């Protein structure tokens, strides 16, 4: 048993019964790596020991542990003991640990036709479209909503789908949604219906039956901050504390290099080439780019790594401040919350949203300093110049030169 926690032999005895005994030590070490304190580890290990004894009483092996059994165990535990913080998460952490070791098999998808279809669609998005896991989950969730609406009984008969099924669903679901949300739903449904047709699941491609959502390309101005506001956001981080050091380094990556949320979340220690002064960035669609590492960004990352980053086994650069000490790769959207809190601290109000506003701000700042759209596209790693064209609308000096005086007005 891990010496960090169980130096008293008498404390070990309750932990040495039941089918989980041989994995308790490795689980204790995992808790150490994730940054839990000695006191919290003792509490968690006592609960796991109790779970092991319960499994033994139920004549169940470790391989039979799953979410349903954990729920059953906790209900019985809470009938005899006071419910405490951490009771629910602890057995789930153990279950994840056992699955990583291969002791417990990963949960399988339901064998229903809908789930099998959605699983195949998800694999198609990953393998042939290069989608990130987060985007795949979003697409599958919307596709499932469409199938459940059209086939509420669960009997999936795709060849009976008709154009009015598609249009009626879109009209109902987009009622009350914002324009961008409605456009995303329409795009997902077109993708899913095209996939069904390509795989021979439908007779015709019903993607054409998806109504278009009003909205013209380049019809809006990109939301951005002035240079002084960006610096104000950066100064809002309290770099005397560990979390402040982390947030400051993250914000610099958004503001100086225009990285996306997922790119910062996936940034690994091995992606930084300190000798060459470069970053290896894993972008959209599996694309990998190498970007120069600005001096101030490198100094901020070094300050965080030396004085702010928790000690843990994770190989990602940025780690959550609270235990368990893991990265943000599974929850990159939480980085948008970090940016929103920084905007609030800087007292910057308006419809600026999350981290993407700093990416837009970099582009508009480059444009104001004479950068061309082609140069901006290379920095932001746009695959098509059309994606960069929206920033031309904020080049006010160029737009003024193109305007003509109003007839009869002042010259």
C-alpha positions in Angstrom: 0.0 0.0 0.0 1.2 3.5 -0.7 3.5 4.7 2.1 2.2 8.3 1.6 -1.1 7.3 3.2 -1.0 4.0 5.0 2.0 4.0 7.3 0.0 2.4 10.2 -0.4 -1.4 9.6 -3.7 -1.4 11.4 -5.1 1.1 8.9 -4.3 -1.3 6.1 -6.4 -4.2 7.4 -9.8 -2.9 6.3 -8.4 -2.3 2.8 -7.3 -5.9 2.3 -10.6 -7.6 1.7 -12.9 -7.9 -1.3 -12.2 -8.2 -5.1 -10.6 -4.7 -5.4 -7.7 -5.4 -3.1 -5.0 -5.8 -5.7 -5.8 -2.5 -7.4 -6.0 -0.3 -4.3 -2.3 0.6 -4.3 -2.3 1.7 -8.0 -5.5 3.7 -7.4 -3.8 5.4 -4.3 -0.9 6.3 -6.5 -3.2 7.7 -9.1 -4.8 10.0 -6.5 -1.3 11.2 -5.6 -0.6 12.0 -9.2 -3.8 14.0 -9.5 -2.9 16.2 -6.5 -5.3 15.1 -3.8 -4.1 15.8 -0.2 -3.2 13.1 2.3 -6.4 13.7 4.2 -8.7 13.5 1.1 -6.8 10.4 -0.1 -7.5 8.6 3.2 -11.2 9.4 2.9 -11.4 8.2 -0.7 -9.4 5.0 0.1 -11.7 4.2 3.0 -14.7 4.5 0.8 -13.1 2.3 -1.9 -12.3 -0.3 0.7 -15.9 -0.3 1.8 -17.0 -0.6 -1.9 -14.6 -3.6 -2.2 -16.2 -5.3 0.8 -19.7 -4.6 -0.6 -18.7 -6.3 -3.9 -17.5 -9.3 -2.0 -20.7 -9.5 0.0 -22.6 -9.4 -3.3 -20.3 -12.1 -4.7 -19.3 -9.8 -7.6 -15.8 -9.6 -9.1 -14.1 -6.4 -10.0 -14.9 -6.9 -13.7 -18.6 -6.5 -12.8 -18.2 -2.9 -11.5 -20.1 -0.3 -13.5 -22.1 2.9 -13.0 -25.3 1.0 -12.1 -23.5 -1.0 -9.4 -22.0 2.1 -8.0 -25.4 3.8 -7.8 -26.7 0.7 -6.0 -23.8 0.7 -3.5 -24.1 4.4 -2.8 -27.8 4.2 -2.1 -27.1 1.5 0.5 -24.2 3.5 2.0 -26.2 6.6 2.4 -28.9 4.7 4.3 -26.5 3.8 7.0 -24.0 6.7 6.8 -24.1 10.5 6.4 -23.6 11.5 2.8 -20.3 13.4 2.4 -18.7 15.4 -0.3 -16.7 13.2 -2.7 -18.8 10.0 -2.1 -20.2 10.1 -5.6 -17.0 11.0 -7.5 -14.7 8.6 -5.7 -16.1 5.3 -7.1 -16.4 6.9 -10.5 -12.7 7.8 -10.4 -11.9 4.2 -9.4 -14.0 2.9 -12.3 -12.2 5.1 -14.7 -8.9 3.8 -13.3 -9.9 0.2 -13.7 -11.0 0.8 -17.3 -7.7 2.4 -18.1 -6.0 -0.7 -16.7 -8.2 -2.9 -18.8 -9.7 -4.6 -15.7 -13.2 -3.3 -16.5 -14.4 -3.1 -20.1 -15.6 0.2 -21.4 -19.3 0.6 -21.6 -20.8 -0.4 -24.9 -23.4 1.6 -26.8 -26.9 0.4 -26.7 -27.6 -2.3 -29.3 -30.6 -0.4 -30.7 -30.6 0.6 -34.4 -30.4 4.3 -33.6 -27.3 4.0 -31.5 -25.6 1.8 -34.0 -26.4 4.2 -36.8 -25.2 7.2 -34.7 -22.0 5.4 -33.8 -21.2 4.7 -37.5 -22.0 8.4 -38.3 -19.6 9.5 -35.6 -16.8 7.3 -36.9 -17.5 8.8 -40.4 -17.1 12.3 -39.1 -13.8 11.4 -37.4 -12.2 9.3 -40.1 -13.4 11.1 -43.3 -14.2 14.6 -42.1 -11.5 15.0 -39.5 -13.8 16.3 -36.8 -12.7 16.8 -33.2 -14.4 14.6 -30.6 -16.3 17.6 -29.2 -17.7 18.5 -32.6 -18.7 14.9 -33.2 -20.6 14.7 -29.9 -22.5 17.9 -30.9 -23.4 16.5 -34.3 -24.5 13.2 -32.9 -26.7 14.9 -30.3 -28.5 16.9 -32.9 -28.9 13.9 -35.2 -30.3 11.8 -32.4 -32.8 14.6 -31.7 -34.0 14.4 -35.3 -34.3 10.6 -35.3 -36.1 10.6 -31.9 -38.5 13.2 -33.3 -39.3 11.3 -36.5 -39.3 7.8 -35.0 -40.5 8.1 -31.4 -41.2 4.4 -31.1 -37.6 3.6 -31.7 -38.2 1.6 -34.9 -35.9 3.3 -37.4 -37.2 3.1 -40.9 -35.0 5.5 -42.8 -36.4 4.8 -46.3 -39.7 6.2 -45.1 -38.2 9.6 -44.5 -39.7 12.3 -46.6 -38.9 15.9 -47.4 -41.7 17.3 -45.2 -40.3 15.3 -42.2 -37.1 17.3 -42.6 -38.6 20.7 -43.2 -41.2 20.3 -40.4 -38.4 19.4 -37.9 -36.3 22.4 -38.8 -39.2 24.8 -38.6 -40.2 23.5 -35.1 -36.6 23.3 -33.7 -35.5 26.7 -35.0 -38.4 28.5 -33.5 -36.9 30.6 -30.7 -33.3 29.8 -31.5 -30.8 32.5 -32.5 -29.7 32.8 -36.1 -26.3 31.1 -35.6 -27.8 28.2 -33.6 -30.4 27.7 -36.3 -27.8 27.7 -39.0 -25.7 25.1 -37.1 -28.8 22.9 -36.7 -29.4 23.1 -40.5 -25.8 22.4 -41.3 -25.8 19.3 -39.0 -28.9 17.9 -40.5 -27.6 18.4 -44.1 -24.4 16.5 -43.1 -26.4 13.7 -41.5 -28.8 13.3 -44.4 -26.0 13.4 -46.9 -24.3 10.7 -45.0 -27.4 8.5 -45.0 -27.7 8.9 -48.8 -24.0 8.1 -49.4 -24.4 4.9 -47.4 -27.5 3.9 -49.2 -29.8 4.3 -46.2 -32.1 6.6 -48.0 -33.4 6.6 -51.6 -32.7 10.3 -52.3 -30.5 12.9 -50.7 -32.9 14.7 -48.4 -30.3 17.4 -47.5 -31.8 19.6 -50.2 -35.0 19.6 -48.1 -33.4 21.4 -45.3 -34.6 25.0 -45.4 -31.9 27.7 -45.6 -31.6 30.0 -42.6 -31.5 33.6 -43.5 -28.0 35.0 -43.1 -25.5 36.3 -45.6 -21.8 35.8 -45.6 -19.9 38.8 -44.3 -23.1 40.4 -43.1 -21.7 41.0 -39.7 -18.7 42.7 -38.2 -16.3 40.5 -36.2 -16.4 41.3 -32.5 -13.1 42.5 -31.3 -11.3 44.5 -28.6 -9.1 47.6 -29.1 -5.5 47.1 -28.3 -5.8 49.0 -25.0 -8.7 46.7 -24.0 -6.7 43.6 -24.7 -3.9 44.8 -22.5 -6.5 45.7 -19.8 -7.7 42.1 -19.9 -4.2 40.7 -19.6 -3.5 43.0 -16.6 -6.6 41.7 -14.9 -4.8 38.4 -14.1 -3.4 38.2 -10.6 0.1 36.8 -11.5 1.0 36.5 -7.8 -1.2 33.4 -7.5 -0.9 30.1 -9.4 -4.2 30.3 -11.2 -3.4 33.9 -12.3 -0.1 32.8 -13.8 -1.9 30.0 -15.8 -4.7 32.3 -17.0 -2.2 35.0 -18.0 -0.3 32.5 -20.2 -3.5 31.2 -21.7 -4.7 34.7 -22.5 -1.4 35.6 -24.2 -1.7 32.5 -26.5 -5.2 33.7 -27.5 -4.1 37.4 -27.9 -0.6 37.1 -29.4 -1.0 34.0 -31.6 -4.7 33.8 -32.1 -5.0 30.2 -31.0 -8.4 28.5 -30.7 -9.8 27.2 -27.5 -9.2 23.5 -28.4 -5.6 24.3 -29.5 -4.7 25.8 -26.2 -6.4 23.0 -24.3 -4.5 20.3 -26.3 -1.1 22.0 -26.0 1.3 19.4 -24.6 4.7 19.9 -22.9 6.3 18.2 -25.9 4.7 20.7 -28.3 7.1 23.4 -27.1 10.5 23.6 -28.8 12.4 25.9 -26.4 15.6 25.8 -28.5 13.9 26.7 -31.7 11.4 29.1 -30.0 8.4 27.3 -31.7 5.1 25.9 -30.8 3.6 22.8 -32.4 -0.2 23.5 -32.7 -2.7 20.7 -33.3 -5.4 22.5 -35.2 -8.7 21.8 -37.0 -9.1 18.6 -39.0 -5.9 17.1 -37.6 -3.8 19.9 -39.1 -0.4 20.5 -37.4 1.4 23.9 -37.6 4.5 25.3 -36.2 4.3 28.8 -34.9 7.0 31.2 -33.5 6.9 31.6 -29.8 6.9 35.3 -28.8 9.2 36.2 -26.0 6.5 37.4 -23.6 4.4 34.3 -24.3 7.4 32.1 -23.6 8.2 33.9 -20.4 4.6 33.6 -19.2 4.6 29.9 -19.9 7.9 29.4 -18.1 6.6 31.3 -15.1 3.6 29.1 -14.9 5.5 25.9 -15.4 8.0 26.7 -12.7 5.8 28.4 -10.1 2.1 27.7 -10.9 1.6 24.4 -12.5 0.5 21.6 -10.1 2.7 18.5 -9.9 0.9 15.8 -11.7 1.4 13.1 -14.3 -0.6 14.9 -17.0 1.5 15.9 -20.0 -0.6 18.8 -21.1 0.7 22.3 -20.4 -2.3 23.8 -18.7 -3.8 22.0 -15.7 -7.0 22.7 -13.7 -6.3 24.4 -10.5 -8.5 22.1 -8.3 -8.1 18.4 -7.9 -8.1 16.2 -9.7 -5.2 17.9 -11.5 -6.0 17.1 -15.1 -5.9 19.1 -18.3 -8.7 20.9 -20.2 -8.7 18.6 -23.2 -12.0 16.9 -22.2 -13.6 20.3 -21.4 -12.1 23.0 -23.7 -15.2 25.1 -23.4 -14.2 25.9 -19.8 -11.4 28.1 -21.3 -14.1 30.4 -22.6 -15.2 30.9 -19.0 -11.7 31.9 -18.1 -11.8 34.6 -20.8 -15.3 35.8 -19.7 -14.1 36.2 -16.1 -11.1 38.1 -17.3 -13.3 40.4 -19.4 -15.5 40.9 -16.3 -12.5 41.8 -14.1 -11.4 44.3 -16.7 -14.9 45.8 -16.7 -15.3 45.3 -20.5 -19.0 44.9 -21.3 -20.8 44.1 -24.4 -21.4 41.1 -26.7 -17.8 39.9 -26.6 -18.4 36.3 -25.5 -15.4 34.0 -25.0 -11.9 33.3 -26.2 -12.6 33.9 -30.0 -12.8 37.6 -29.4 -9.1 37.7 -28.7 -8.4 35.9 -32.0 -10.5 38.5 -33.8 -8.7 41.3 -31.9 -5.4 40.0 -33.2 -6.6 40.1 -36.8 -8.0 43.6 -36.6 -4.8 44.8 -34.8 -2.7 43.4 -37.6 -4.9 45.0 -40.2 -4.6 48.4 -38.5 -0.8 48.1 -38.6 -0.8 47.5 -42.3 -1.0 43.7 -42.5 -2.6 42.2 -45.6 -5.5 39.8 -45.5 -3.2 37.1 -46.9 -0.8 37.7 -43.9 -3.7 37.6 -41.4 -4.9 34.3 -43.0 -1.5 32.7 -42.6 -1.2 33.8 -38.9 -4.7 32.5 -38.1 -4.1 29.4 -40.3 -7.2 29.9 -42.4 -7.4 27.3 -45.2 -9.4 29.6 -47.5 -8.9 33.3 -48.1 -12.7 33.8 -48.0 -12.6 33.1 -44.2 -10.3 36.1 -43.8 -12.4 38.5 -45.9 -14.6 39.5 -43.0 -11.8 41.5 -41.5 -11.7 43.8 -44.5 -14.9 45.3 -43.1 -13.1 46.7 -40.1 -10.3 48.4 -42.2 -12.1 51.8 -41.9 -9.3 53.8 -43.7 -9.5 51.6 -46.8 -13.3 51.7 -46.8 -13.3 55.5 -46.6 -11.0 55.8 -49.6 -13.6 53.8 -51.6 -16.6 55.9 -50.7 -17.9 58.7 -52.9 -19.1 62.1 -51.6 -22.8 62.6 -51.2 -24.2 64.7 -54.1 -24.4 68.3 -52.9 -22.6 67.5 -49.7 -19.3 68.8 -48.3 -16.2 67.6 -50.3 
